[in-house]
């Protein structure tokens, strides 16, 4: 692994993790079925992704009959936090305010989302 434990996951890895976060435990076939509608991916690819995620300690498995049943080891919120932190470090020199400015200027933020952000900022200021 690199100098530091990189938490950033690829799009397909995140899709696999979302299935585990939503469902708890899943076999390779369960994960494949859950993502097959939105992605063209072979069951063997899903199995390989799960093995790699296990090596990185994102998931663990137990054996049930002749198949592995996987579960997430890392909490979704913690993974998000870590990935956003790495993104902030890499793109904005660690300046979270620059990330927020970028999102506000460049992002397509719905009115309801803006109101929610304002409330969060007001709460944080208290």
Legacy VTK file of the C-alpha trace (Angstrom):
# vtk DataFile Version 3.0
C-alpha trace
ASCII
DATASET POLYDATA
POINTS 126 float
0.000 0.000 0.000
1.073 3.602 -0.458
2.706 5.738 2.232
-0.623 6.372 3.903
-3.772 4.298 3.879
-5.717 5.771 0.993
-9.418 5.456 1.711
-10.637 6.683 -1.630
-12.738 4.099 -3.378
-13.592 3.881 -7.045
-17.138 4.175 -8.338
-17.683 0.426 -8.599
-16.131 -0.181 -5.178
-18.498 2.386 -3.683
-21.448 0.708 -5.392
-20.442 -2.606 -3.801
-19.982 -0.982 -0.389
-23.392 0.727 -0.645
-25.036 -2.651 -1.140
-23.328 -3.982 1.991
-24.174 -0.849 3.992
-27.825 -1.103 2.961
-28.284 -4.856 3.303
-25.797 -5.911 5.958
-24.513 -9.244 4.720
-24.472 -10.389 1.089
-23.020 -13.101 -1.067
-21.192 -12.245 -4.267
-24.351 -13.143 -6.188
-26.456 -10.866 -3.968
-24.117 -7.928 -4.585
-23.977 -8.674 -8.296
-27.773 -8.789 -8.542
-28.080 -5.509 -6.636
-25.782 -3.586 -8.977
-26.500 -5.414 -12.258
-29.346 -3.089 -13.245
-27.147 -0.016 -13.185
-23.796 -1.537 -14.222
-22.592 -4.133 -16.661
-20.272 -6.199 -14.526
-19.582 -9.912 -14.297
-20.030 -11.832 -11.044
-16.317 -12.671 -11.174
-15.523 -8.957 -11.199
-17.690 -8.451 -8.118
-15.899 -11.359 -6.404
-12.526 -9.804 -7.234
-13.635 -6.400 -5.935
-14.820 -7.946 -2.682
-11.504 -9.797 -2.245
-9.608 -6.544 -2.806
-11.866 -4.662 -0.405
-11.260 -7.399 2.148
-7.503 -7.073 1.703
-7.874 -3.332 2.389
-10.003 -4.174 5.461
-13.206 -2.591 4.182
-15.097 -5.878 4.296
-14.855 -9.304 5.906
-16.436 -12.595 5.009
-17.740 -15.726 6.599
-18.357 -19.022 4.866
-21.907 -20.230 4.424
-21.995 -23.563 2.656
-19.831 -23.132 -0.422
-20.077 -19.370 -0.678
-18.622 -16.359 1.076
-20.988 -13.935 2.748
-19.518 -10.437 3.061
-20.197 -7.588 5.468
-18.823 -4.064 5.705
-16.174 -3.411 8.345
-16.031 0.331 7.811
-18.940 2.612 8.570
-20.354 4.553 5.620
-20.007 7.884 7.401
-16.356 7.200 8.270
-15.563 6.268 4.665
-17.231 9.447 3.414
-15.348 11.545 5.962
-12.020 10.002 5.011
-12.608 10.329 1.274
-13.688 13.975 1.572
-10.659 14.686 3.746
-8.337 13.170 1.143
-10.091 15.065 -1.651
-9.772 18.304 0.317
-6.076 17.646 0.938
-5.361 16.695 -2.668
-7.352 19.382 -4.498
-7.624 22.254 -2.035
-4.404 21.992 0.016
-6.403 20.925 3.044
-8.579 24.046 3.005
-12.149 22.898 3.652
-13.428 26.427 3.032
-12.037 26.254 -0.519
-13.957 23.023 -1.101
-17.173 24.684 0.108
-16.547 27.761 -2.050
-15.960 25.520 -5.056
-19.191 23.612 -4.438
-21.182 26.805 -4.024
-19.741 28.412 -7.160
-19.556 25.392 -9.443
-22.165 23.021 -8.064
-25.778 22.785 -9.056
-27.225 23.165 -5.581
-30.990 22.974 -5.215
-32.791 25.661 -3.206
-33.781 23.154 -0.519
-30.165 22.059 -0.182
-29.040 25.673 0.198
-31.523 26.185 3.025
-30.277 23.013 4.708
-26.665 24.231 4.409
-27.620 27.596 5.922
-29.249 25.848 8.894
-26.158 23.683 9.419
-23.916 26.741 9.349
-26.180 28.554 11.830
-26.100 25.541 14.174
-22.323 25.301 13.868
-21.921 28.985 14.736
-23.801 28.580 18.016
LINES 1 127
126 0 1 2 3 4 5 6 7 8 9 10 11 12 13 14 15 16 17 18 19 20 21 22 23 24 25 26 27 28 29 30 31 32 33 34 35 36 37 38 39 40 41 42 43 44 45 46 47 48 49 50 51 52 53 54 55 56 57 58 59 60 61 62 63 64 65 66 67 68 69 70 71 72 73 74 75 76 77 78 79 80 81 82 83 84 85 86 87 88 89 90 91 92 93 94 95 96 97 98 99 100 101 102 103 104 105 106 107 108 109 110 111 112 113 114 115 116 117 118 119 120 121 122 123 124 125
